[in-house]
Amino acid sequence: MVVGLGNPGREYTNTRHNIGFKVIDSLADKLGVKVNKRKFGAHLGEAEFAEKKLILLKPWQFMNCSGQAVATAVGFYKLLLRNLLVVTDDMAIEPGRIRIRAKGSAGGHNGLTDIIEKLGTNEFARCRIGIGHCGRKIAVDYVLDKPTEAEKLLLDEAINKAKDAVLCWTEYDVEKAMNEFNSV
């Protein structure tokens, strides 16, 4: 299962904080599926890739409350946590870069904090997409703002890289995805 984090609502569609949703949309386009089934407080779609079932999930609560939808879906599908990958934005990484990890802390990201709390563990993979640091802006204003045109080009590249990294993770494992995409 691949979970993309974002905020529901038209006003958030093209913000920095919704980059996880954009990766799910990119995967759905690539795999020819729709992520429109409503279940678990989320929108989901199911696809096949590399002879594996792939669940694409977009929690449909605000980012900071994503954990319950993820935990419910993990329980329903009886997923082992090694089969869960969460895609999210990260202000500590420069725009256009991605970083995949097999596990780890929330790193100050409230969406990840809620997922870790609801799952009771941080032992799941994540793909963080750099949106750059907010500088003197207030963090919440920065992540809920739209990127500049220059940033948008970098973020579009990162979304494409993240899509490819997710497919690599699906076909192989987190180690191969880390080796291939963390240095790019």
C-alpha positions in Angstrom: 0.0 0.0 0.0 1.2 3.5 -0.9 -0.2 6.4 1.1 0.1 9.9 -0.2 -0.4 12.6 2.3 -2.2 15.9 1.6 -5.2 17.9 2.5 -8.7 17.5 1.0 -10.3 20.4 -0.7 -9.8 22.4 -3.8 -8.0 25.2 -2.0 -5.1 22.9 -1.2 -4.8 21.1 -4.5 -1.7 22.8 -5.8 0.0 23.6 -2.4 3.4 22.3 -1.3 1.8 20.2 1.4 -0.2 18.1 -1.2 2.7 16.7 -3.0 1.9 13.2 -1.6 -1.5 13.3 -3.3 0.2 14.4 -6.5 2.5 11.3 -6.4 -0.6 9.1 -5.9 -2.3 10.8 -8.9 0.8 10.3 -11.0 0.9 6.6 -10.1 -2.8 6.2 -10.8 -2.3 7.8 -14.3 0.7 5.5 -15.0 -1.2 2.4 -13.9 -4.5 3.3 -15.5 -6.6 3.3 -12.3 -8.8 5.8 -10.6 -8.3 6.7 -6.9 -12.0 7.4 -6.2 -13.3 4.5 -4.1 -14.2 5.8 -0.6 -13.3 3.6 2.3 -11.5 4.0 5.6 -11.9 7.8 5.5 -9.8 7.8 2.4 -9.9 7.7 -1.4 -8.3 4.6 -2.8 -7.6 2.7 -5.9 -6.3 -0.8 -6.6 -3.8 -1.7 -9.3 -1.5 -4.5 -10.4 2.2 -3.9 -10.9 5.0 -6.4 -11.1 2.5 -9.2 -10.4 1.6 -7.5 -7.1 -1.5 -5.9 -5.9 -0.9 -2.2 -5.2 -3.3 -0.1 -3.1 -3.1 3.6 -3.6 -4.5 5.6 -0.7 -5.2 9.3 -0.1 -6.5 9.9 3.5 -9.4 12.3 3.2 -8.9 14.1 6.5 -6.5 17.0 7.1 -2.9 16.0 7.0 -2.4 16.0 10.8 -5.2 13.4 11.2 -4.1 10.9 8.5 -3.2 8.2 10.9 -6.6 6.6 11.5 -7.3 6.1 7.8 -3.9 4.5 7.4 -4.1 2.3 10.5 -7.7 1.2 9.5 -6.6 0.3 5.9 -3.4 -1.5 7.2 -5.6 -3.6 9.6 -8.3 -4.3 7.0 -5.8 -5.6 4.4 -3.7 -7.3 7.1 -0.6 -5.6 5.7 2.8 -6.3 7.1 4.4 -2.9 7.7 7.2 -3.7 5.2 4.4 -3.4 2.6 3.5 0.2 3.5 5.1 3.2 2.0 4.1 6.8 3.0 4.8 9.7 0.6 5.0 13.2 2.0 6.5 16.6 1.7 9.6 17.6 3.7 10.9 21.1 4.4 14.4 19.8 5.4 15.1 18.6 1.8 15.7 21.0 -1.1 13.0 21.2 -3.8 13.3 18.5 -6.4 15.1 15.9 -4.3 13.6 12.8 -2.7 14.7 10.7 0.2 13.5 7.1 0.9 13.9 5.5 4.3 12.9 2.1 5.6 11.8 3.6 8.9 12.5 6.6 11.1 11.1 9.4 13.1 8.4 11.9 12.0 11.1 14.5 11.6 8.6 17.2 12.7 6.0 16.3 10.1 2.6 16.2 11.8 1.1 13.8 9.3 3.8 11.2 9.9 3.5 11.8 13.7 -0.2 10.9 13.6 0.5 7.8 11.5 3.3 6.6 13.8 0.9 7.2 16.8 -2.0 5.3 15.3 0.2 2.4 14.1 2.2 2.3 17.3 5.4 2.1 15.4 7.7 4.0 13.0 8.7 0.8 11.3 7.4 1.6 7.8 9.0 3.0 4.7 8.6 6.6 3.7 9.4 8.7 0.6 10.0 12.3 1.5 9.9 14.9 -1.2 11.8 18.1 -0.7 9.8 21.4 -0.8 12.6 23.5 0.7 12.8 25.5 3.9 10.3 28.2 4.7 13.0 30.8 5.6 11.4 33.6 7.5 7.8 32.5 6.7 5.7 30.7 9.2 5.9 27.0 8.4 2.2 26.4 8.1 1.8 29.4 5.7 4.7 28.1 3.6 3.5 24.5 3.2 -0.1 25.7 2.5 1.1 28.1 -0.2 1.6 27.4 -3.9 5.2 26.9 -5.0 6.9 29.5 -7.2 7.2 28.7 -10.9 10.8 27.7 -10.5 9.9 25.5 -7.6 7.0 24.0 -9.5 9.4 22.7 -12.2 11.6 21.1 -9.6 8.6 19.6 -7.7 7.2 18.2 -11.0 10.5 16.4 -11.5 10.5 15.2 -7.9 6.9 13.8 -8.3 8.1 11.9 -11.4 11.1 10.5 -9.5 9.0 9.6 -6.5 6.6 7.7 -8.8 9.5 5.7 -10.3 10.9 5.1 -6.8 7.5 3.8 -5.6 7.3 1.4 -8.5 10.9 0.3 -7.8 9.9 -0.3 -4.1 6.8 -2.2 -5.3 8.7 -4.5 -7.7 11.8 -5.0 -5.5 12.2 -3.6 -2.0 13.0 -0.5 0.0 16.8 -1.1 -0.2 16.8 -1.1 -4.0 14.7 2.0 -4.1 17.0 3.8 -1.6 20.1 2.8 -3.6 18.6 4.0 -6.9 16.8 7.2 -5.9 18.4 8.7 -2.8 21.5 9.8 -4.7 19.6 11.2 -7.7 
